[in-house]
Amino acid sequence: MQPMLRRRKHSGIGLLELMLSLVVIAALLLLVTRYYLITERAERVSKGAEMINNIVDASVKYSEGLTNTSQGMSLQSLIDTRLLSDSYSRSPWARSQDDITILPIKNGFRIIIANVPMKECNNLLQLLANKHPNIEQKCDNRGKYAGYSLLYYINTD
């Protein structure tokens, strides 16, 4: 008598294995996307803080020879005098050209960056507070700017 041979069914991937692999792939994609977004936000905040620090330094140099800071200080004047490069006309959050504004105020100037998301704006304030602890700064949603704007007040006295 011959032993009975069991027939093995050689089927492909089962539905359970397929669903499990799709869940693993989706989870990996979610983690990678989340990591990318967090890293991108942190990079924008870092670039924004560096830009503001450079604008503050350039503004102070520009205003050293002036008796009144309202004598024509603007972002364009800082670029024209080569205290800043042309890349400073756009912030890391730029939706349009000229989203960085420098406004002269009594005894100083105000740096405004438009379209900064609130969470990133708060992170930026914390980062800047370490370098400039005595400067009044705040995130605000008013004026002509869409979204949140960073108001950075500098007192040059």
Backbone as a ProteinNet text record, in pm:
[ID]
protein_1_A
[PRIMARY]
MQPMLRRRKHSGIGLLELMLSLVVIAALLLLVTRYYLITERAERVSKGAEMINNIVDASVKYSEGLTNTSQGMSLQSLIDTRLLSDSYSRSPWARSQDDITILPIKNGFRIIIANVPMKECNNLLQLLANKHPNIEQKCDNRGKYAGYSLLYYINTD
[TERTIARY]
80.4	0	87	49.7	124.3	76.2	175	132.8	62.3	-34.9	-109.3	-26.4	-9.6	63.6	-35.2	-0.6	-85.1	-49.3	-149.8	-126.5	-116.5	-11.6	6.8	-40.1	-113.1	-161.3	-56.2	-1.5	100.4	33.8	-28.1	-93.4	1.2	-32.4	48.6	28.9	45.1	31.2	-115.8	-140.8	-277.8	-323.9	-451.6	-509.9	-460.2	-445.5	-398.4	-256.4	-168.9	-31.8	-27.5	-110.4	-116	-162.7	-267.2	-319.5	-217	-150.4	-49.7	66.2	110.8	221.5	177.9	54.2	5	-3.3	-43	-48.2	92.3	189.1	327.5	379.9	354.8	400.1	333.9	205	134.3	190.2	220.6	277	414.1	495.6	627.4	614.9	523.8	502.3	455.6	369.5	320.7	434.8	520	632.5	732.4	760.8	855.6	800.1	672.7	610.2	610.1	577.7	576.6	715.8	815.9	953.8	996.1	960.9	995.6	932.1	804.8	736.6	796.9	827.2	887.7	1025.5	1103	1236.8	1229	1134	1116.8	1078.4	989.5	950.7	1069.7	1145.2	1261.8	1364.8	1381.4	1474.9	1428.8	1297.6	1245.5	1265.2	1240.1	1257.7	1404	1493.2	1635.9	1680.5	1634.6	1668.9	1608.1	1485.8	1421.7	1496.9	1540.8	1616.7	1748.9	1814.3	1940.5	1917.6	1809	1777.8	1753	1674.6	1642.8	1768.6	1852.6	1977.3	2063	2071.6	2150	2085.6	1952.3	1882.6	1902.3	1897	1919.7	2060.7	2159.6	2298.5	2316.7	2259.6	2270.8	2198	2082.3	2005.2	2080.1	2143.8	2221.5	2338.7	2410	2520.5	2471.3	2358.4	2303.2	2264.4	2206.6	2156.1	2264	2385.8	2492	2522.3	2518.2	2550.3	2430.9	2313.3	2192.9	2158.8	2106.4	2059.4	1918.1	1846.3	1709	1688.7	1642.6	1629.2	1518.9	1437.1	1332.4	1384.6	1513.5	1572.7	1594.9	1487.6	1496.7	1543.6	1538.2	1578.3	1466.9	1506.7	1414.1	1496.8	1428.9	1500.4	1578.2	1515.8	1583.2	1707.3	1701.1	1818.8	1933.1	1899.4	2003.6	2064.6	1981.8	2032	2115.2	2067.2	2138.8	2276.5	2288.1	2417.6	2503.8	2458.5	2529.8	2552.9	2467.9	2472.4	2400.3	2309.7	2239	2241.4	2230	2224.8	2081.2	2065.7	1933.4	1841.5	1897.8	1815	1728.5	1756.8	1679.9	1545.6	1513.7	1383.2	1273.4	1310.5	1212.4	1244.5	1142.8	1162.2	1144.7	1178.5	1154.4	1007.2	917.3	773.4	711.6	794.3	750.7	638.5	534.4	428.2	437.3	508.5	526.3	657.8	697.8	816.6	786.5	886.8	874.2	783.6	804.4	726	800	916.3	989.7	986.5	946.6	936.2	1012.4	1082.3	1146.4	1079.9	1021.2	953.8	1027.3	1063.8	1125.4	1021.5	1059	974.8	1061.9	1001	1077	1187.7	1309	1426.8	1453.4	1417.2	1445.8	1378.7	1351.7	1286.3	1211.8	1119.5	1038.1	1060.7	1089.5	1104	977.2	912.9	789.8	810.5	779.6	782.8	641.1	590.2	452.4	443.4	324.1	288.4	363.3	398.3	463.1	354.3	345.7	245.3	268.2	161.1	168.9	265.8	262.5	351.3	498	526.5	663.7	703.3	608.7	635.6	674.6	601.9	635.2	772	804.5	937.2	1045.9	1016.4	1111	1134.2	1027.7	1041.3	1128.1	1109.9	1190.7	1338.2	1362.3	1499.8	1564.8	1489.4	1543.4	1557.6	1472.9	1479.4	1612.9	1674.6	1804.6	1913.5	1907	2009.8	1977.6	1850	1807.6	1702.5	1741.3	1641.5	1571.5	1631.2	1572.1	1489.8	1464.9	1390.4	1246.9	1154.4	1013.1	981.4	923.6	889.5	761	682.6	557.2	506.9	420.9	351	215.7	174.8	52.5	-18.7	-149.6	-229.4	-312.2	-244.3	-316.1	-240.7	-296.4	-232.5	-261.7	-177.2	-202.6	-155	-94.8	-33.8	-132.7	-131.5	-216.2	-148.7	-226	-168	-100.7	-12.1	56.4	182.8	214	334.2	419.9	547.4	639.9	671.7	643	679.4	801.1	906.8	1031.4	1074.5	1055.7	1085.2	1229.1	1298.8	1437.5	1450	1506.7	1531.9	1679.9	1714.1	1856.7	1917.2	1844.6	1903	1994.9
-116.2	0	125.8	212.6	336.2	435.9	506.7	608	722.7	772.7	884.2	1012.4	1068.9	1195.1	1309.8	1394.6	1511.6	1613.6	1665.1	1768.3	1902.9	1968.8	2100.8	2203.1	2292	2398	2509.4	2538.7	2643.4	2772.4	2836.2	2963.1	3077.7	3196.2	3315.4	3368.6	3496.8	3562.7	3564.7	3531.6	3533.3	3674	3687.9	3818.5	3874.9	3790.3	3835.5	3891.3	3821.5	3870.2	4001.9	4011.5	4132.2	4250.8	4231.9	4340.1	4380.5	4284	4312.4	4392.9	4355.9	4430	4571.2	4589.4	4723.6	4811.8	4753.4	4828.9	4871.4	4784.4	4817.4	4928.7	4919.4	5022.3	5156.7	5155.6	5279.8	5342.7	5260.5	5312.2	5374.9	5311.6	5367.1	5500.1	5506.8	5630.9	5743.2	5710.1	5809.6	5862.8	5773.8	5815.4	5901.3	5862.6	5939	6077.4	6084.9	6213.5	6304.3	6248.9	6327.9	6379.9	6293.9	6335.1	6446.5	6434.2	6535.9	6670.9	6671.2	6796.1	6863.4	6784.4	6839.4	6897.4	6826.3	6872.7	6999.7	7003.7	7121.8	7244.1	7227.6	7338.8	7389.6	7297.1	7335.3	7408.9	7366.9	7433.5	7575.8	7593.7	7728.4	7819.7	7768.1	7848.6	7887.8	7794.5	7822.4	7927.7	7912.8	8011.9	8148.4	8148.3	8273.8	8345.6	8271.6	8331.6	8388.2	8316	8364.2	8492.3	8492.8	8612.3	8732.6	8712.9	8824.4	8874.2	8784.2	8826.3	8908.7	8865.3	8939.5	9073.6	9077.4	9203.8	9300.8	9249.8	9334.5	9392.6	9308.1	9355.5	9459.8	9433	9526.9	9657.2	9648.1	9768.6	9855.4	9792	9867.1	9936	9865.3	9926.4	10042.3	10023.4	10126.6	10250.9	10229.7	10342.5	10410.7	10356.8	10419	10561.1	10587.6	10720.6	10813.8	10764.3	10845.7	10910.7	11030.6	11094.7	11050.6	11003.2	10958.8	10833.7	10725.1	10600.1	10605.7	10708.5	10716.8	10771.2	10797.8	10850.8	10740.1	10689.2	10600.2	10459.1	10407.8	10268.8	10177.5	10086.1	9986.1	9863.5	9756.7	9636	9662.5	9735.9	9764.8	9851.2	9945	10028.9	9945.2	9844.1	9755.8	9669.5	9631.4	9552.4	9641.4	9763.6	9857	9894.4	9905.5	9939.4	9815	9703.1	9574.4	9524.7	9570	9515	9380.4	9359.1	9232.5	9191	9061.9	9014.6	9017.8	8999.9	9002	8892.4	8786.4	8675.1	8714.2	8828.7	8871.7	8934.6	8944.3	8998.6	8894.2	8769.2	8661.8	8586.7	8562.5	8487	8337.4	8251.4	8108.3	8073.3	8163.2	8139	8214.6	8256.6	8347.3	8288.8	8369.1	8340	8437.2	8545.7	8645.6	8717.9	8797.1	8879.7	8986.8	9036	9146.5	9112.9	9001.3	8967.4	9000.9	9063.3	9114.2	9266.3	9329.7	9475.2	9528.2	9639.1	9710.2	9846.7	9874.2	10002	10080.5	10204	10285.9	10325.3	10317.8	10364.3	10454.7	10519.8	10609.2	10532.3	10579.5	10519.5	10376.3	10340.1	10204.5	10168.6	10044.3	9995.6	9866.9	9833	9712.8	9623.5	9498.4	9400.6	9316.7	9310.9	9233	9126.6	9004.3	8894.6	8842.2	8842.1	8800.3	8649.8	8596.5	8457.3	8352.5	8384.4	8286.2	8210.7	8077.5	8001.2	8018.1	8019.3	8050.6	7959.6	7831	7738.3	7769.8	7794.9	7827.8	7965	8056.4	8189.6	8180.7	8101.9	8084.9	8020.2	7922.1	7860.1	7961.7	8046.8	8150.3	8248.6	8288.1	8380.1	8320.7	8193.5	8128.3	8125.9	8097	8092.1	8230.3	8333.6	8469.4	8526.8	8483.8	8535	8501.1	8392.1	8354.7	8454.6	8506.7	8599.5	8744	8780.9	8918.2	8919.5	8893.6	8882.4	9012.1	9128.3	9256.3	9321.8	9251.5	9308	9258.1	9352	9314.9	9250	9134.4	9063.7	8986.1	8972	8899	8851.9	8754.9	8706.7	8775.8	8817.5	8895	8861.6	8880.4	8855.7	8980.7	9086.1	9207.5	9281.4	9388.4	9464.8	9405.3	9436.1	9395.2	9253.7	9188.7	9058.8	8944.6	8854.1	8734.9	8636	8566.3	8469.5	8540.8	8472.7	8528.4	8598.9	8704.9	8781.5	8789	8794.7	8810.8	8957.9	9015.4	9153.9	9152.2	9212.7	9209.9	9353.7	9402.9	9542.7	9553.3	9649.1	9671	9813.2	9828.5	9961.4	9989.2	10090	10118.4	10216.5	10258.6	10350.5	10276.4
0	0	0	-81.6	-92.7	11.6	73.2	168.8	96.8	165	106.5	115.5	8.6	4.9	19.5	109.8	126.1	19.6	-33	-132.6	-61.4	-90.9	-34.7	-134.8	-81.8	-167.7	-165.7	-278.3	-288.7	-332	-235	-267.6	-235.8	-284.9	-262.6	-121.6	-110.3	19.2	56.9	178.8	226.9	259.3	272.6	299.5	433	531.3	662.1	653.5	584.8	569.5	492.4	390.2	309.8	394.4	470.6	554.8	661.4	719.3	821.3	762.2	644.7	583.1	545.4	501.8	469.8	594.3	706	831.8	874.1	860.9	897	806	676.4	582.1	613	642	674.5	802.2	901.6	1026.5	1001.9	920.1	887.9	813.1	718.1	644.4	736.8	830	925.8	1012.4	1060.3	1143.6	1065.8	943.9	862.1	830.8	796.6	765.8	887.5	1000.6	1124.1	1159	1144.7	1171.5	1076.5	950.6	851.3	887.1	923.3	955.6	1078.6	1180.1	1302.2	1271.9	1193.2	1156.8	1072.4	981.4	896.2	979.4	1075.4	1163.6	1244.3	1299.9	1380.4	1294.5	1170.9	1080.4	1048.3	1025.5	998.4	1119.4	1239.1	1361	1377.2	1353.9	1365.1	1263.8	1139.2	1036.3	1069.3	1120.2	1157.7	1268.7	1369.2	1479.8	1430.2	1341.6	1285.6	1203.9	1125.7	1047	1137.4	1241.9	1331.6	1401.5	1447.1	1511.3	1415.1	1289.2	1190.5	1157.1	1150.6	1124.2	1240.3	1363	1480.6	1476	1450.2	1444.8	1333.7	1216.2	1104	1134.7	1199.8	1233.9	1333.8	1430.1	1528.3	1459.2	1369.6	1295.9	1210.1	1145.5	1057.9	1137.2	1254.6	1333.4	1416.5	1419.9	1499.4	1454.8	1325.8	1277.4	1270	1304.3	1293.1	1426.3	1420.7	1544.2	1577	1476.2	1495.1	1409.7	1470.4	1395.5	1291.4	1293.6	1193.1	1060.3	1051.6	929.2	826.4	774.1	659.2	683.2	804	822.8	772.7	687.5	637.5	601.6	572.5	532.2	403.9	312.3	186.2	207.3	302.8	328.6	387.5	465.6	519.8	408.9	313.7	200.3	107.5	83.7	-5.1	49.6	180.8	241.7	264.4	216.7	223.1	366	456.8	591.5	596.3	498.9	484.2	337.1	312.8	174.4	122.4	-7.1	-70.3	-17.6	36.3	84.3	203.6	263.9	380.7	344.6	217.9	180	195	221.6	242	370.2	449.6	573.1	544.2	640	620.7	605.5	643.8	634.4	517.7	424.7	318.3	234.5	218.7	123.2	7.3	30.9	-73.8	-48	-145.2	-128.5	-24.2	39.1	135.1	253.2	316.9	435.5	564.3	552.1	668.4	659.6	768.9	770.8	891.6	871.3	982.5	990.7	1106.2	1126.8	1233.9	1205.9	1310.5	1415	1539.7	1650	1736.4	1832.1	1918.1	1988.6	1975.2	2038.5	1995.3	1875.8	1832.7	1702	1684.3	1564.5	1595.9	1510.4	1526.7	1405.4	1429.5	1322.1	1321	1206.4	1193.9	1087	1120.7	1024	1011.5	891.1	866.8	845	868.9	837	917.8	1040.1	1126.7	1202	1186.9	1263.1	1413.3	1489.9	1632.4	1707.5	1682.2	1753.5	1722.7	1596.2	1557.9	1610.4	1615.4	1668.8	1816.6	1892.7	2034.5	2052.4	1968.6	1974.6	1940.1	1842.9	1803.3	1917.2	1985.1	2097.9	2207.8	2236.2	2338.9	2298.7	2171.4	2122.2	2127.7	2090.9	2091.2	2231.6	2323.7	2461.3	2526.2	2484.6	2540.2	2500	2377	2331.1	2368.1	2364.4	2390.8	2501.6	2626.5	2733	2769.1	2739.9	2778.9	2669.6	2561.5	2449.8	2455	2441.7	2440.2	2305.9	2310.4	2188.3	2210.7	2105.5	2120.4	1985	1989.9	1872	1869.1	1752.7	1743	1612.4	1612.8	1492.6	1462.3	1423.9	1389.1	1279.9	1237.3	1131.4	995.1	900	762.8	732.1	827.8	800.3	818.8	726.8	738	831.3	906.8	999.6	1115.2	1180	1296.3	1253.2	1319.9	1290.3	1415.3	1393.6	1504.8	1517.6	1632.8	1658.7	1749.9	1705.3	1779.5	1802.1	1921.5	1952	2001.5	1948.6	1988.7	2041.9	2158.8	2212.6	2200	2120.4	2094.2	2190.9	2294.6	2394.9	2488.7
[MASK]
+++++++++++++++++++++++++++++++++++++++++++++++++++++++++++++++++++++++++++++++++++++++++++++++++++++++++++++++++++++++++++++++++++++++++++++++++++++++++++++

